[in-house]
Amino acid sequence: MRFQVPQFIGIEDRIFGQLTAKQFLYVGAGIGIAFILTRIIPNRIIALFIALPIAGLFFAFAFYKYDGHIPFIKIVENFIKYTGKPKIYIWKKIPKTPEQMKKESDAILTTESNIPKLSDSKLKDLSWELDINENIDK
């Protein structure tokens, strides 16, 4: 029985001409915001200075892909997350006091002393069992 396996599942469908649905919405939103700003702001030069960068940003959202595959909206999202979160610098080493170092060394010594030791007879028994199991497997 043969099944048809879909190819190219990572490619979005072209809905409006050569634009995908996301691209169409970004372009439409950019043009719409620029149009509204030019109608609201009475001075045309100031309106263009405000509307053109906003329209350019939306066009970048629609078409620009960093390194060929990362959408620009994802870059902006990561930038906002990075600037909004507190930074943790792990590489800054905090010097330890002698008391802390002594406690750590004592903890290491106590954990090493809790490890069971194999006596000669237990070690011989274990090796004998391994030899027997190895011979049985053959």
C-alpha positions in Angstrom: 0.0 0.0 0.0 1.5 3.3 -1.0 1.0 6.6 0.8 1.7 10.0 -0.6 4.2 11.8 1.7 3.9 15.6 1.7 7.0 17.4 0.5 7.9 21.1 1.3 5.9 21.3 4.5 8.1 24.2 5.7 7.1 26.5 2.9 4.0 28.6 3.4 1.3 28.8 0.9 1.1 31.8 -1.4 -2.4 33.3 -1.0 -2.3 36.8 -2.3 -0.3 36.8 -5.5 3.3 36.1 -4.5 2.6 37.0 -0.8 1.8 34.6 2.0 -0.9 35.5 4.5 1.6 36.8 7.1 3.3 39.0 4.5 0.1 40.3 3.2 -1.0 41.3 6.8 2.3 42.9 7.6 2.3 45.0 4.4 -1.3 45.9 4.8 -0.8 47.0 8.4 2.3 49.0 7.5 0.5 50.8 4.7 -2.6 51.3 6.8 -0.6 52.8 9.7 1.3 55.1 7.4 -1.9 56.2 5.7 -3.6 57.0 9.0 -0.5 58.9 10.3 -0.4 61.0 7.2 -4.1 61.9 7.6 -3.9 62.6 11.3 -0.7 64.7 11.4 -1.3 68.0 9.6 2.3 68.7 8.6 3.1 66.3 5.7 6.9 66.4 6.3 6.6 65.4 9.9 4.0 62.8 9.0 6.4 61.2 6.4 9.3 61.2 9.0 7.1 59.3 11.3 5.2 57.1 8.9 8.1 55.9 6.6 10.1 54.2 9.4 7.0 52.5 10.7 6.1 51.3 7.2 9.7 50.2 6.7 9.6 48.2 9.9 6.5 46.4 8.8 8.0 45.7 5.4 11.0 44.2 7.2 8.7 42.1 9.2 7.2 40.8 6.0 10.2 40.2 3.8 13.6 40.4 5.6 15.1 37.1 6.8 18.3 37.3 8.8 20.9 34.7 7.6 18.4 33.5 5.0 15.9 31.8 7.3 15.3 33.7 10.6 12.3 36.1 10.3 12.9 39.7 11.4 9.9 39.5 13.7 11.7 36.8 15.6 14.8 38.9 15.9 12.8 41.8 17.4 11.0 39.4 19.7 14.3 38.0 21.0 15.7 41.6 21.4 12.7 42.6 23.5 13.0 39.4 25.7 16.8 39.9 26.1 16.5 43.6 27.1 13.6 42.9 29.4 15.0 40.0 31.5 17.6 40.3 34.2 21.1 39.2 33.2 22.8 36.4 35.1 26.6 36.5 34.8 27.7 33.0 35.8 31.4 33.6 34.9 31.9 36.0 37.8 33.5 33.9 40.5 32.7 34.8 44.1 35.8 34.2 46.3 35.2 31.7 49.1 36.1 32.1 52.7 38.3 29.6 54.4 35.4 28.4 56.5 33.4 27.6 53.3 36.4 25.8 51.8 36.8 23.7 55.0 33.1 22.7 54.9 33.4 21.6 51.3 36.5 19.5 51.9 34.8 17.9 55.0 31.7 17.1 52.8 34.0 15.5 50.2 35.8 13.4 52.8 32.5 12.2 54.4 31.1 11.1 51.0 34.2 9.2 50.2 34.1 7.4 53.5 30.6 6.2 52.8 31.6 4.3 49.6 31.6 0.6 50.4 34.9 -1.2 49.9 35.2 -4.6 48.4 37.1 -7.1 50.4 39.2 -9.8 48.8 36.6 -12.5 49.2 33.8 -10.4 47.7 36.0 -9.4 44.8 36.9 -13.0 44.1 33.2 -14.0 44.3 32.3 -11.2 41.9 35.0 -12.2 39.4 34.0 -15.8 39.6 30.3 -14.9 38.9 31.4 -12.9 35.9 33.5 -15.7 34.6 30.6 -18.2 35.0 28.1 -15.8 33.3 30.6 -15.2 30.4 31.1 -18.9 29.9 27.3 -19.5 29.9 26.7 -16.8 27.3 29.2 -18.5 24.9 
